[in-house]
Amino acid sequence: MTQERYQPTLDAELDAEATQWESGGTDPSGWIDAPEAIPRVRASTPISLRLPTQMLRILKLFAEREGVGYQVLMKQWLDERIREERDKLAERLSSGETVHEGLRVSELLAARNWR
């Protein structure tokens, strides 16, 4: 079995591409917008999550539609939901409502940015 060897780009090719970009010779109408990226998490923990087969299929379809991987989409959705729940909790507390005693409210409200 033969492997293709890496061929470095020639300086002339790089110069030609740079000239094309600088002269405005590229047509941005054909460009595809990149999806928003979630910044890399500083520290992450791998987990094992069992999902019903159909749920995973649907999740992958939504992810494909958004142009991201299904795990990225899951993180986005979890991020949105956690923020919503935290904001609802803060609103309940500001209105004087009491919450479950064992709940570490201060820790939840302080967790503004876990990325």
BELRA-V734603 format. One record per residue. RES is the residue in one letter. PSI is psi as a letter, one per 30 degrees, with the letter a starting at -180 (999 if undefined). D_CENTER is the distance of its C-alpha to the mean C-alpha in Angstrom with 1 decimal. Layout:
[[RES/PSI/D_CENTER] [RES/PSI/D_CENTER]]
This chain:
[[M/k/38.7] [T/k/37.9] [Q/k/34.7] [E/k/33.8] [R/k/34.0] [Y/k/31.6] [Q/j/33.1] [P/k/32.1] [T/k/31.7] [L/k/35.0] [D/e/35.4] [A/e/37.0] [E/e/34.0] [L/e/31.7] [D/e/34.4] [A/e/34.6] [E/e/30.9] [A/e/30.9] [T/e/33.9] [Q/e/32.3] [W/e/29.3] [E/e/31.7] [S/f/34.1] [G/g/31.5] [G/g/32.3] [T/k/28.8] [D/j/28.1] [P/f/24.7] [S/f/25.3] [G/f/24.2] [W/k/20.9] [I/k/17.7] [D/k/15.0] [A/k/11.8] [P/l/8.7] [E/k/6.8] [A/k/4.5] [I/k/3.2] [P/k/6.7] [R/k/8.2] [V/k/9.8] [R/e/13.5] [A/k/14.8] [S/l/13.5] [T/k/15.8] [P/k/15.9] [I/l/17.1] [S/k/19.0] [L/k/18.4] [R/k/20.9] [L/k/20.1] [P/k/22.7] [T/e/22.7] [Q/e/22.6] [M/e/19.6] [L/e/17.6] [R/e/19.0] [I/e/18.0] [L/e/14.4] [K/e/14.3] [L/e/16.0] [F/e/13.6] [A/e/10.7] [E/e/13.2] [R/e/14.1] [E/f/10.7] [G/g/10.6] [V/l/7.7] [G/l/8.6] [Y/e/9.8] [Q/e/8.5] [V/e/4.8] [L/e/6.4] [M/e/8.6] [K/e/6.6] [Q/e/5.7] [W/e/9.3] [L/e/10.6] [D/e/9.5] [E/e/11.2] [R/e/14.1] [I/e/14.7] [R/e/15.0] [E/e/17.3] [E/e/19.4] [R/e/19.8] [D/e/20.9] [K/e/23.3] [L/e/24.7] [A/e/25.4] [E/e/27.1] [R/e/29.2] [L/e/30.3] [S/f/31.2] [S/g/33.3] [G/g/35.2] [E/k/34.1] [T/l/34.3] [V/l/31.7] [H/k/32.1] [E/e/33.9] [G/f/31.9] [L/k/28.6] [R/i/27.4] [V/e/26.7] [S/e/26.7] [E/e/24.1] [L/e/21.8] [L/f/22.5] [A/f/22.1] [A/i/18.5] [R/e/17.0] [N/j/14.4] [W/g/13.5] [R/999/10.7]]
